[in-house]
């Protein structure tokens, strides 16, 4: 894990802890529950939801090899990198390098915002829920949401949040 990613995750964790303490969540022996989810998990779930909502803004942006912005287009890792950068998390611009960040997630435990990898780590997208992911597919295509099952070469997933 890169020093910048570690630092970003540390800052996020500290900020979350302070906000929970301010809300009184860390003062009680049992964490309060928000809609059936413990408060800490509710905040992380909210951030994951924001990541997916932000990523959806770019549906329709053209694929561009090496692309890193909506103005020039995205390649797969550039798209994932751009989305997470909006939330202060810097990622490398290479899917195989992104695969070594965060923690491993089983396919049946995917949560929105998880990175999903395909084709011997040559392709990456963001899980959006309901068995679907958003990605910048290939030349001539645009950022789109597709079922995970549409890609036979699933390699695994990583959770950053």
N, C-alpha and C positions, 0 to 999 in steps of 0.2 A: 504494500500500500504506500502511495507516495506521501511525502511529508505534508504537502498541501491538503490532500484528502484527509489525512489524519487530523490536521489542524482544523479543517472545516467541520469535521464530525465532532471534534472536541468542543468547538465553539457552539455548535448546535446542541450538544448534550448539556453543556453548562447553561445555555440560555433556557432550555426546556426545564432543567432542574430549578432554576431561579423562578421561572413563571409558575411552576407547580408549587414551590414553597410559598410564593406570594399568594397563591390561591388556597393554601392550606392543605394541599394534597399530600405533601410529604410530612406534615406534622402529625397525622393520624396513623394508628397502627395498620389500618386497612385503607388502601387507596379508594377514593370515591369512584363511582361508576357513572359514565356518561353513555346513555343508550346501550347499556349492557357491556361496555368496553371499559376496562380500567383507564383512569385519566391519562397515564403516560402513553398507553397504546392509542388512546383516542387522539392525542396530539400527533403522534407519528402517522396514524391513519389519515389525519387531515392533511399533513404535508404530502403524503403519497398521492392523495386525491388531487391536490394542487398541481403536483408534477404532471399527472395525467391530463388534467384540464389544460394546463399550459401547452403540453405536447400536442393536444388536439387542434390547437390554433393553426398548426402548420400543415394540416391535411391539405393536399393539393399542391404543395411546394414541389417544384421539379427536383428530380435526382440530379446531382452534379458530382462527378468523381472529385474527391478532395474537398467538396463543398462544406462550408461551416456556418453559413448564415441563410436566413430566408431570402435575402436579396440575391444571393448567388446560387442558391440551391444547396441541398445537403447530400452527402453520402451517408451511409448508415451510422458510422461511428461519429461523424460530425454532427448528425442530428441529435444523438443521445448526449453527446458532449455539450451542445448548445443548450438543450433543455436543462440539464443539471447545472450548468454554469449560472443560469438564471436564479438558482437557489443557493448559489455560493459554493457549489461542489465542482471542483475542477477535475476533469477526466482526461486521459490521453486520447489522441485522435487516432486510435487503432483498436479494433475490436478485440484482438487477442490480448492486448495489454489491459483492456477494460475487464476482461474475464478474470483477472487476478485480483480485482478489488472487491471490497465488501466480503460478504460471506455466502457460501454455497447454499442454494435453495432447491429443494426437491420440486419436481414439476407439479405434484399434487398440493404443494404448499405456496404456490405463487400468489403474490399480492400485487396490487397495482403499483407501478413504479419500478418493479424489479426489472433488471436487464435480462433479456433472453437471447441466447446465442445459437447459431446455426452454422452449417457448412464448414465444419472443422475450424470453428471460431472466426470464420471469414465474414460473418454477418451478425449484426446485433440490432435489437429493437427494444421497446419498452412494453412490458405487459400492462394492459389496460383493464383486465378483468374479463370474466365470462369466457375464458378460453381464447381471448383475442389479444393481439399486440399491434402497436403502431411502429412503423419503420419507413425508411427511405429504401425502397426495394432494389432498384437497378437502373441502368441507363435507359432512358425513354419512359420511365415511370415517374410517379409522384408519391410523396409521402401519403401513406394509406394505412388503414386498419384492416387486418386480416386475421382469420383463425390460425391459431398455432398449428392446428392439424394440417394446414395447407403446406407446411414445410416439413418434409420428411427427415431432414438431417438436423434434428434438434440435438444440441450439445450440452445444454444445461442453462442454469440461471444464477444470478448473483443479486444479493440485496445490499443496497447502499444505505437505506434508511430503515 
